[in-house]
Amino acid sequence: PGVLVNKQNVGGNESGNQSGHLSRGARFDQNTWNYDGVDITDLAATGASTGYYDFGAFQEMNVATSGQNPRLQTPGNTVSIVVKQATNAFRGQAAVYGTYHSLQSSNIDDELREQGAGAGTPTKYLILYSVDAGGPIVKDRAWIWAGFGYQDIHRGVVGFLKPGCDDPNDVACLQDNPFRLNHLNAKVNFQLSPNNKLNFLLSRNQKQVPNRGAGVRRPTLETTVKQSGAEYLFKLEDTHVVSTDLLLMGRLAYHDVQFGFDFQEPGLRDVQPTLELSTFTFGRSVGYGPQGYVTERPSLIANFDGNYFLTGRGGGDHEMQFGFQFRKFKSDSSWVHGGDAVAVFRLGQAREAWFLRPGNISYDITNAALHFQDIFTRDRW
């Protein structure tokens, strides 16, 4: 309740896109994402998630909008995801979800068509696969769990029509605009002693979009880009129960995001795109925007957390939380433009040329933080 989003994910049709969300006056760039205890927020697009997830791998998920734990460094929404783990019983599950165009209705009327809505952005078909299983390696001492998911999302886009088909109001004329996501998660747990447990998590999420950017302003295949990329997370976590009053936990993780936008054909690198200013429509090649773009964003993350319970002191009970966090983030990006220029027209007449040079940018961010909180209660029942 109270969370606003910038798009609605109806039946999974937006699962291949990120949704911005905010609440209680906080900005989008103040949001935080935690995956199995690791802060994976994208520091190159602050507030955004770095990947897309297999919902079948979740043990639990929560969104906090207020009263947050002191270890969280921002006031925005915090999305926390806990990945499944195995137990002494072998368990597994598999699921298939899907929908097809004939199962949906349309809210596009004549008034909307007159405004250029065409046939809308219908789901052509969507299918999701998810399978996971886990159990003991050595009973009461070691366990392993793994899960795999695949999402195949196919939609139509306003203005992106099949070659030779010129009726934007006909759903059958909309060219396919697919998003493909595949996921792998694996977790191994060890009970090293009665008071100590260790776990290792491997997570990989991949995304492919063969014609990103398709739409009214990029109406042909050569004006779109091919997107591909992956997110990787390796996490080692140790939990130690020192006593009934003191619990300590440490995590060390390596997180990396790699993705890029490429030309539909290598030869388009040398083709100057056109831009019609009256409609801001591109032609011939990708045009002004992300193309020939490659980025990598690795992070080294470490944190230490403790909980200490002190009863009957100072007239009440104390629940203390303390810890230290460290993150070393690096971003390396480079890009080029088709033909290194854009030929600009207005109403079909040549107006000007925009010259664009290849570029690259690299920067590092180092975050270090300490936190402490004492929750004092007295005469509570």
C-alpha positions as a Markdown table, in Angstrom:
| # | Residue | x | y | z |
|---|---|---|---|---|
| 1 | Pro | 0.0 | 0.0 | 0.0 |
| 2 | Gly | 1.2 | 3.5 | -0.8 |
| 3 | Val | 3.7 | 2.4 | -3.5 |
| 4 | Leu | 3.3 | 4.1 | -6.9 |
| 5 | Val | 4.6 | 2.4 | -10.1 |
| 6 | Asn | 5.1 | 3.9 | -13.5 |
| 7 | Lys | 3.7 | 0.9 | -15.4 |
| 8 | Gln | 1.3 | -2.0 | -14.9 |
| 9 | Asn | 2.6 | -5.5 | -15.4 |
| 10 | Val | -0.6 | -7.2 | -16.8 |
| 11 | Gly | -0.2 | -11.0 | -17.0 |
| 12 | Gly | 3.6 | -10.7 | -17.2 |
| 13 | Asn | 3.6 | -8.6 | -20.4 |
| 14 | Glu | 6.0 | -6.1 | -18.7 |
| 15 | Ser | 8.2 | -8.7 | -17.0 |
| 16 | Gly | 11.0 | -7.9 | -19.4 |
| 17 | Asn | 11.1 | -4.2 | -18.5 |
| 18 | Gln | 11.9 | -2.5 | -15.2 |
| 19 | Ser | 9.2 | -0.7 | -13.4 |
| 20 | Gly | 10.0 | 2.5 | -11.5 |
| 21 | His | 8.4 | 2.7 | -8.0 |
| 22 | Leu | 8.4 | 5.2 | -5.2 |
| 23 | Ser | 6.5 | 6.0 | -2.0 |
| 24 | Arg | 6.3 | 8.5 | 0.9 |
| 25 | Gly | 8.0 | 11.3 | -0.9 |
| 26 | Ala | 11.2 | 9.4 | -1.6 |
| 27 | Arg | 12.7 | 9.5 | -5.1 |
| 28 | Phe | 13.3 | 6.5 | -7.4 |
| 29 | Asp | 17.1 | 6.9 | -7.0 |
| 30 | Gln | 16.7 | 6.3 | -3.3 |
| 31 | Asn | 15.4 | 2.8 | -3.7 |
| 32 | Thr | 17.5 | -0.3 | -2.7 |
| 33 | Trp | 17.5 | -3.9 | -3.9 |
| 34 | Asn | 18.8 | -6.7 | -1.7 |
| 35 | Tyr | 19.2 | -10.3 | -3.1 |
| 36 | Asp | 19.7 | -12.9 | -0.4 |
| 37 | Gly | 21.2 | -10.3 | 1.9 |
| 38 | Val | 23.5 | -8.6 | -0.7 |
| 39 | Asp | 22.9 | -5.0 | -1.9 |
| 40 | Ile | 22.8 | -5.3 | -5.7 |
| 41 | Thr | 21.4 | -1.8 | -6.4 |
| 42 | Asp | 22.7 | -0.5 | -9.7 |
| 43 | Leu | 25.0 | 2.4 | -8.9 |
| 44 | Ala | 25.2 | 3.4 | -12.5 |
| 45 | Ala | 21.4 | 3.8 | -12.6 |
| 46 | Thr | 20.8 | 4.5 | -9.0 |
| 47 | Gly | 17.6 | 3.0 | -7.6 |
| 48 | Ala | 17.2 | 0.4 | -10.3 |
| 49 | Ser | 17.6 | -3.3 | -10.1 |
| 50 | Thr | 20.5 | -4.9 | -11.9 |
| 51 | Gly | 18.6 | -7.9 | -13.2 |
| 52 | Tyr | 15.4 | -9.8 | -13.8 |
| 53 | Tyr | 14.4 | -12.6 | -11.5 |
| 54 | Asp | 12.9 | -16.1 | -11.4 |
| 55 | Phe | 10.0 | -15.8 | -9.1 |
| 56 | Gly | 10.0 | -19.5 | -8.5 |
| 57 | Ala | 13.4 | -19.2 | -6.8 |
| 58 | Phe | 12.0 | -16.9 | -4.0 |
| 59 | Gln | 11.5 | -18.2 | -0.5 |
| 60 | Glu | 10.2 | -14.8 | 0.5 |
| 61 | Met | 10.0 | -11.2 | -0.7 |
| 62 | Asn | 9.1 | -8.0 | 1.0 |
| 63 | Val | 9.0 | -4.3 | 0.2 |
| 64 | Ala | 9.7 | -1.9 | 3.1 |
| 65 | Thr | 8.6 | 1.7 | 2.8 |
| 66 | Ser | 9.2 | 3.0 | 6.4 |
| 67 | Gly | 10.7 | 1.9 | 9.7 |
| 68 | Gln | 13.6 | 0.4 | 7.9 |
| 69 | Asn | 16.6 | -1.4 | 9.4 |
| 70 | Pro | 19.5 | 0.9 | 10.1 |
| 71 | Arg | 21.8 | -1.2 | 7.8 |
| 72 | Leu | 19.9 | 0.3 | 4.8 |
| 73 | Gln | 21.5 | 3.5 | 3.7 |
| 74 | Thr | 18.6 | 5.1 | 1.7 |
| 75 | Pro | 15.1 | 6.3 | 2.7 |
| 76 | Gly | 13.3 | 4.9 | -0.4 |
| 77 | Asn | 11.6 | 1.6 | -1.0 |
| 78 | Thr | 13.7 | -1.4 | -0.1 |
| 79 | Val | 13.0 | -4.7 | -2.0 |
| 80 | Ser | 14.4 | -7.7 | -0.2 |
| 81 | Ile | 14.5 | -11.1 | -1.8 |
| 82 | Val | 15.4 | -14.4 | 0.0 |
| 83 | Val | 16.4 | -17.3 | -2.2 |
| 84 | Lys | 15.2 | -20.9 | -1.4 |
| 85 | Gln | 17.4 | -23.4 | 0.4 |
| 86 | Ala | 17.3 | -27.2 | 0.8 |
| 87 | Thr | 16.3 | -29.2 | 3.9 |
| 88 | Asn | 16.7 | -32.8 | 5.0 |
| 89 | Ala | 13.8 | -33.8 | 2.8 |
| 90 | Phe | 14.2 | -34.0 | -0.9 |
| 91 | Arg | 11.7 | -31.6 | -2.6 |
| 92 | Gly | 11.2 | -30.3 | -6.0 |
| 93 | Gln | 8.6 | -28.6 | -8.1 |
| 94 | Ala | 8.0 | -27.6 | -11.7 |
| 95 | Ala | 5.6 | -25.1 | -13.2 |
| 96 | Val | 4.5 | -23.8 | -16.6 |
| 97 | Tyr | 2.5 | -20.6 | -17.0 |
| 98 | Gly | 1.3 | -19.1 | -20.2 |
| 99 | Thr | -1.2 | -16.9 | -22.0 |
| 100 | Tyr | -2.2 | -16.2 | -25.6 |
| 101 | His | -3.6 | -13.3 | -27.5 |
| 102 | Ser | -7.1 | -14.8 | -27.7 |
| 103 | Leu | -7.3 | -14.8 | -23.9 |
| 104 | Gln | -7.2 | -11.0 | -23.6 |
| 105 | Ser | -9.5 | -8.2 | -24.5 |
| 106 | Ser | -8.8 | -4.8 | -26.0 |
| 107 | Asn | -9.6 | -1.4 | -24.6 |
| 108 | Ile | -8.6 | 0.5 | -27.8 |
| 109 | Asp | -11.6 | 2.4 | -29.1 |
| 110 | Asp | -12.1 | 4.8 | -32.1 |
| 111 | Glu | -11.1 | 7.8 | -30.0 |
| 112 | Leu | -7.8 | 6.2 | -29.0 |
| 113 | Arg | -7.1 | 5.1 | -32.6 |
| 114 | Glu | -7.6 | 8.7 | -33.8 |
| 115 | Gln | -4.9 | 9.7 | -31.3 |
| 116 | Gly | -2.5 | 7.1 | -32.8 |
| 117 | Ala | -2.9 | 4.2 | -30.4 |
| 118 | Gly | -3.3 | 1.8 | -33.3 |
| 119 | Ala | -3.8 | -1.8 | -32.1 |
| 120 | Gly | -2.2 | -1.0 | -28.8 |
| 121 | Thr | 0.6 | -3.2 | -27.3 |
| 122 | Pro | -1.1 | -6.6 | -27.0 |
| 123 | Thr | 0.5 | -9.7 | -25.6 |
| 124 | Lys | 0.9 | -12.1 | -28.5 |
| 125 | Tyr | 1.9 | -15.0 | -26.3 |
| 126 | Leu | 3.8 | -15.5 | -23.1 |
| 127 | Ile | 5.2 | -18.6 | -21.5 |
| 128 | Leu | 7.1 | -19.1 | -18.3 |
| 129 | Tyr | 9.0 | -22.3 | -17.2 |
| 130 | Ser | 10.3 | -22.8 | -13.7 |
| 131 | Val | 11.8 | -25.9 | -12.0 |
| 132 | Asp | 13.7 | -26.3 | -8.8 |
| 133 | Ala | 14.8 | -29.1 | -6.5 |
| 134 | Gly | 16.9 | -29.7 | -3.4 |
| 135 | Gly | 17.8 | -32.0 | -0.6 |
| 136 | Pro | 20.6 | -33.2 | 1.7 |
| 137 | Ile | 24.1 | -34.0 | 0.6 |
| 138 | Val | 24.9 | -35.3 | 4.1 |
| 139 | Lys | 21.9 | -35.3 | 6.4 |
| 140 | Asp | 22.0 | -32.6 | 9.1 |
| 141 | Arg | 25.3 | -31.4 | 7.7 |
| 142 | Ala | 25.2 | -30.3 | 4.1 |
| 143 | Trp | 22.4 | -29.5 | 1.6 |
| 144 | Ile | 22.1 | -28.3 | -2.0 |
| 145 | Trp | 19.3 | -26.6 | -3.9 |
| 146 | Ala | 19.1 | -25.4 | -7.5 |
| 147 | Gly | 16.5 | -23.7 | -9.7 |
| 148 | Phe | 16.1 | -22.8 | -13.4 |
| 149 | Gly | 13.6 | -20.4 | -14.9 |
| 150 | Tyr | 12.8 | -19.2 | -18.5 |
| 151 | Gln | 10.5 | -16.4 | -19.6 |
| 152 | Asp | 9.5 | -16.0 | -23.2 |
| 153 | Ile | 7.5 | -12.8 | -23.7 |
| 154 | His | 6.1 | -11.8 | -27.1 |
| 155 | Arg | 4.3 | -8.5 | -27.5 |
| 156 | Gly | 3.2 | -6.1 | -30.2 |
| 157 | Val | 4.3 | -2.5 | -30.2 |
| 158 | Val | 2.4 | 0.6 | -31.6 |
| 159 | Gly | 3.9 | 1.6 | -34.9 |
| 160 | Phe | 6.2 | -1.4 | -35.3 |
| 161 | Leu | 4.6 | -3.2 | -38.3 |
| 162 | Lys | 5.5 | -6.3 | -40.3 |
| 163 | Pro | 7.1 | -5.6 | -43.7 |
| 164 | Gly | 4.4 | -5.1 | -46.3 |
| 165 | Cys | 1.6 | -4.6 | -43.7 |
| 166 | Asp | 0.5 | -1.0 | -43.4 |
| 167 | Asp | -2.6 | -1.1 | -41.1 |
| 168 | Pro | -1.5 | 0.0 | -37.6 |
| 169 | Asn | -5.0 | -0.8 | -36.3 |
| 170 | Asp | -4.7 | -4.5 | -37.2 |
| 171 | Val | -3.2 | -6.6 | -34.4 |
| 172 | Ala | -2.1 | -9.1 | -37.1 |
| 173 | Cys | 0.1 | -6.4 | -38.6 |
| 174 | Leu | 2.1 | -5.8 | -35.4 |
| 175 | Gln | 5.6 | -7.2 | -35.7 |
| 176 | Asp | 6.8 | -9.4 | -32.8 |
| 177 | Asn | 8.8 | -7.7 | -30.1 |
| 178 | Pro | 10.1 | -10.5 | -27.9 |
| 179 | Phe | 11.8 | -10.4 | -24.5 |
| 180 | Arg | 13.7 | -13.6 | -23.4 |
| 181 | Leu | 14.9 | -14.1 | -19.8 |
| 182 | Asn | 16.6 | -17.1 | -18.4 |
| 183 | His | 17.7 | -17.6 | -14.8 |
| 184 | Leu | 19.9 | -20.0 | -12.8 |
| 185 | Asn | 20.2 | -20.1 | -9.0 |
| 186 | Ala | 22.0 | -22.6 | -6.8 |
| 187 | Lys | 22.6 | -22.6 | -3.1 |
| 188 | Val | 24.8 | -24.9 | -0.9 |
| 189 | Asn | 24.4 | -24.9 | 2.9 |
| 190 | Phe | 26.8 | -26.4 | 5.5 |
| 191 | Gln | 26.3 | -26.9 | 9.2 |
| 192 | Leu | 29.9 | -26.6 | 10.3 |
| 193 | Ser | 29.2 | -26.9 | 14.0 |
| 194 | Pro | 26.1 | -26.6 | 16.3 |
| 195 | Asn | 26.8 | -22.9 | 16.4 |
| 196 | Asn | 28.0 | -22.1 | 12.9 |
| 197 | Lys | 26.5 | -22.4 | 9.4 |
| 198 | Leu | 27.9 | -21.5 | 6.0 |
| 199 | Asn | 26.1 | -21.0 | 2.7 |
| 200 | Phe | 27.2 | -20.3 | -0.9 |
| 201 | Leu | 24.9 | -18.8 | -3.5 |
| 202 | Leu | 25.4 | -18.6 | -7.3 |
| 203 | Ser | 22.9 | -16.6 | -9.3 |
| 204 | Arg | 22.8 | -15.8 | -13.0 |
| 205 | Asn | 20.2 | -13.9 | -14.9 |
| 206 | Gln | 20.3 | -13.2 | -18.6 |
| 207 | Lys | 18.2 | -11.0 | -20.9 |
| 208 | Gln | 17.9 | -10.9 | -24.7 |
| 209 | Val | 15.8 | -8.4 | -26.7 |
| 210 | Pro | 16.3 | -8.7 | -30.5 |
| 211 | Asn | 14.7 | -5.4 | -31.4 |
| 212 | Arg | 14.9 | -3.0 | -28.5 |
| 213 | Gly | 13.5 | 0.5 | -29.0 |
| 214 | Ala | 10.9 | -0.6 | -31.6 |
| 215 | Gly | 7.9 | 1.8 | -31.9 |
| 216 | Val | 6.5 | 4.7 | -33.7 |
| 217 | Arg | 9.8 | 6.6 | -33.7 |
| 218 | Arg | 11.8 | 3.6 | -34.6 |
| 219 | Pro | 9.4 | 1.8 | -36.9 |
| 220 | Thr | 11.7 | -0.5 | -38.9 |
| 221 | Leu | 14.1 | -3.3 | -37.8 |
| 222 | Glu | 17.3 | -1.5 | -38.8 |
| 223 | Thr | 16.4 | 1.4 | -36.5 |
| 224 | Thr | 16.3 | -0.9 | -33.4 |
| 225 | Val | 19.1 | -2.5 | -31.5 |
| 226 | Lys | 19.9 | -6.0 | -30.3 |
| 227 | Gln | 20.2 | -6.1 | -26.6 |
| 228 | Ser | 21.9 | -8.9 | -24.7 |
| 229 | Gly | 23.5 | -9.2 | -21.3 |
| 230 | Ala | 23.8 | -11.1 | -18.0 |
| 231 | Glu | 24.0 | -10.5 | -14.3 |
| 232 | Tyr | 26.2 | -12.7 | -12.0 |
| 233 | Leu | 26.3 | -13.0 | -8.2 |
| 234 | Phe | 28.6 | -15.1 | -6.1 |
| 235 | Lys | 28.0 | -14.9 | -2.4 |
| 236 | Leu | 29.6 | -16.6 | 0.7 |
| 237 | Glu | 27.8 | -16.1 | 4.0 |
| 238 | Asp | 28.7 | -17.3 | 7.5 |
| 239 | Thr | 26.4 | -17.2 | 10.6 |
| 240 | His | 27.8 | -17.8 | 14.1 |
| 241 | Val | 25.7 | -18.1 | 17.3 |
| 242 | Val | 28.2 | -16.9 | 20.0 |
| 243 | Ser | 25.6 | -17.3 | 22.8 |
| 244 | Thr | 21.9 | -17.0 | 23.3 |
| 245 | Asp | 22.3 | -13.3 | 23.4 |
| 246 | Leu | 24.8 | -12.7 | 20.5 |
| 247 | Leu | 24.4 | -13.5 | 16.8 |
| 248 | Leu | 27.1 | -12.6 | 14.2 |
| 249 | Met | 26.9 | -12.8 | 10.4 |
| 250 | Gly | 29.4 | -12.0 | 7.7 |
| 251 | Arg | 29.0 | -11.9 | 3.9 |
| 252 | Leu | 31.4 | -11.6 | 1.0 |
| 253 | Ala | 30.1 | -11.2 | -2.5 |
| 254 | Tyr | 31.1 | -10.5 | -6.1 |
| 255 | His | 28.5 | -9.1 | -8.3 |
| 256 | Asp | 28.8 | -8.2 | -12.0 |
| 257 | Val | 26.5 | -6.9 | -14.7 |
| 258 | Gln | 27.4 | -7.0 | -18.4 |
| 259 | Phe | 25.1 | -5.9 | -21.3 |
| 260 | Gly | 25.2 | -4.1 | -24.6 |
| 261 | Phe | 23.2 | -2.7 | -27.5 |
| 262 | Asp | 24.4 | -3.7 | -31.0 |
| 263 | Phe | 23.4 | -2.9 | -34.6 |
| 264 | Gln | 21.1 | -5.3 | -36.3 |
| 265 | Glu | 23.8 | -5.9 | -38.9 |
| 266 | Pro | 27.5 | -5.0 | -38.7 |
| 267 | Gly | 27.3 | -2.9 | -41.9 |
| 268 | Leu | 24.9 | -0.5 | -40.1 |
| 269 | Arg | 27.9 | 0.8 | -38.1 |
| 270 | Asp | 28.8 | 2.9 | -41.3 |
| 271 | Val | 25.3 | 4.0 | -42.2 |
| 272 | Gln | 24.2 | 7.5 | -41.1 |
| 273 | Pro | 20.6 | 7.4 | -39.8 |
| 274 | Thr | 18.0 | 9.9 | -40.8 |
| 275 | Leu | 15.8 | 11.9 | -38.4 |
| 276 | Glu | 12.6 | 13.6 | -39.4 |
| 277 | Leu | 12.2 | 16.4 | -36.8 |
| 278 | Ser | 8.4 | 16.9 | -37.3 |
| 279 | Thr | 7.7 | 13.4 | -36.0 |
| 280 | Phe | 11.1 | 12.6 | -34.5 |
| 281 | Thr | 11.2 | 9.4 | -36.5 |
| 282 | Phe | 14.4 | 7.6 | -37.4 |
| 283 | Gly | 15.3 | 5.8 | -40.6 |
| 284 | Arg | 18.1 | 3.9 | -42.3 |
| 285 | Ser | 20.0 | 3.0 | -39.1 |
| 286 | Val | 19.7 | 3.1 | -35.3 |
| 287 | Gly | 20.0 | 6.8 | -34.9 |
| 288 | Tyr | 20.8 | 9.1 | -32.0 |
| 289 | Gly | 20.6 | 6.9 | -28.9 |
| 290 | Pro | 22.1 | 3.7 | -27.4 |
| 291 | Gln | 23.8 | 1.6 | -30.1 |
| 292 | Gly | 27.2 | 0.0 | -30.3 |
| 293 | Tyr | 27.1 | 0.3 | -26.5 |
| 294 | Val | 28.9 | -2.1 | -24.1 |
| 295 | Thr | 29.0 | -1.8 | -20.4 |
| 296 | Glu | 30.4 | -3.8 | -17.4 |
| 297 | Arg | 29.6 | -3.0 | -13.8 |
| 298 | Pro | 31.4 | -5.2 | -11.3 |
| 299 | Ser | 31.1 | -4.9 | -7.5 |
| 300 | Leu | 33.0 | -6.3 | -4.5 |
| 301 | Ile | 30.7 | -6.3 | -1.5 |
| 302 | Ala | 31.4 | -7.2 | 2.1 |
| 303 | Asn | 29.3 | -6.7 | 5.2 |
| 304 | Phe | 29.3 | -7.7 | 8.8 |
| 305 | Asp | 26.2 | -7.7 | 11.0 |
| 306 | Gly | 25.5 | -8.5 | 14.7 |
| 307 | Asn | 22.5 | -8.7 | 17.0 |
| 308 | Tyr | 22.9 | -8.5 | 20.7 |
| 309 | Phe | 20.1 | -9.0 | 23.2 |
| 310 | Leu | 20.5 | -7.5 | 26.7 |
| 311 | Thr | 17.7 | -8.1 | 29.2 |
| 312 | Gly | 16.9 | -6.4 | 32.5 |
| 313 | Arg | 19.4 | -3.5 | 32.1 |
| 314 | Gly | 18.6 | 0.1 | 32.7 |
| 315 | Gly | 15.1 | -0.7 | 33.7 |
| 316 | Gly | 14.2 | -2.6 | 30.5 |
| 317 | Asp | 15.4 | -4.8 | 27.6 |
| 318 | His | 17.8 | -3.9 | 24.8 |
| 319 | Glu | 17.8 | -5.3 | 21.2 |
| 320 | Met | 21.0 | -4.0 | 19.6 |
| 321 | Gln | 21.9 | -4.2 | 15.9 |
| 322 | Phe | 25.3 | -3.2 | 14.7 |
| 323 | Gly | 27.5 | -3.7 | 11.6 |
| 324 | Phe | 29.8 | -2.6 | 8.9 |
| 325 | Gln | 29.3 | -2.4 | 5.1 |
| 326 | Phe | 31.7 | -2.0 | 2.2 |
| 327 | Arg | 31.1 | -1.9 | -1.5 |
| 328 | Lys | 33.6 | -1.2 | -4.3 |
| 329 | Phe | 31.8 | -0.5 | -7.6 |
| 330 | Lys | 33.2 | 0.1 | -11.1 |
| 331 | Ser | 31.5 | 1.1 | -14.3 |
| 332 | Asp | 33.2 | 0.9 | -17.7 |
| 333 | Ser | 31.1 | 1.9 | -20.8 |
| 334 | Ser | 31.8 | 2.6 | -24.4 |
| 335 | Trp | 29.6 | 3.4 | -27.5 |
| 336 | Val | 29.6 | 4.4 | -31.1 |
| 337 | His | 27.0 | 5.9 | -33.5 |
| 338 | Gly | 26.0 | 4.7 | -36.9 |
| 339 | Gly | 28.0 | 6.6 | -39.5 |
| 340 | Asp | 29.2 | 9.0 | -36.7 |
| 341 | Ala | 26.4 | 11.4 | -37.8 |
| 342 | Val | 22.7 | 11.9 | -38.1 |
| 343 | Ala | 21.1 | 13.4 | -41.2 |
| 344 | Val | 18.3 | 15.7 | -40.0 |
| 345 | Phe | 15.2 | 16.6 | -42.0 |
| 346 | Arg | 12.1 | 18.6 | -41.4 |
| 347 | Leu | 9.0 | 17.8 | -43.6 |
| 348 | Gly | 11.3 | 15.9 | -45.9 |
| 349 | Gln | 13.7 | 18.8 | -46.5 |
| 350 | Ala | 17.4 | 18.4 | -45.4 |
| 351 | Arg | 18.0 | 20.8 | -42.5 |
| 352 | Glu | 21.3 | 19.9 | -40.7 |
| 353 | Ala | 23.7 | 17.2 | -39.7 |
| 354 | Trp | 24.6 | 16.1 | -36.2 |
| 355 | Phe | 28.1 | 14.8 | -35.8 |
| 356 | Leu | 28.6 | 12.3 | -33.0 |
| 357 | Arg | 31.9 | 10.9 | -31.8 |
| 358 | Pro | 32.5 | 7.5 | -30.2 |
| 359 | Gly | 32.8 | 7.7 | -26.4 |
| 360 | Asn | 33.7 | 5.9 | -23.3 |
| 361 | Ile | 33.4 | 6.6 | -19.6 |
| 362 | Ser | 34.8 | 4.8 | -16.6 |
| 363 | Tyr | 34.4 | 5.6 | -12.9 |
| 364 | Asp | 34.7 | 4.0 | -9.5 |
| 365 | Ile | 32.5 | 4.3 | -6.4 |
| 366 | Thr | 33.6 | 3.2 | -2.9 |
| 367 | Asn | 31.0 | 3.1 | -0.1 |
| 368 | Ala | 31.8 | 2.3 | 3.5 |
| 369 | Ala | 29.3 | 2.6 | 6.4 |
| 370 | Leu | 28.8 | 1.8 | 10.1 |
| 371 | His | 25.5 | 1.4 | 11.7 |
| 372 | Phe | 24.2 | 0.9 | 15.3 |
| 373 | Gln | 20.7 | 0.7 | 16.7 |
| 374 | Asp | 19.3 | 0.0 | 20.2 |
| 375 | Ile | 15.6 | -0.8 | 20.6 |
| 376 | Phe | 14.8 | -0.3 | 24.3 |
| 377 | Thr | 11.5 | -1.7 | 25.7 |
| 378 | Arg | 10.1 | -1.3 | 29.2 |
| 379 | Asp | 7.1 | -2.7 | 30.9 |
| 380 | Arg | 5.8 | -4.3 | 27.7 |
| 381 | Trp | 3.5 | -7.3 | 27.7 |
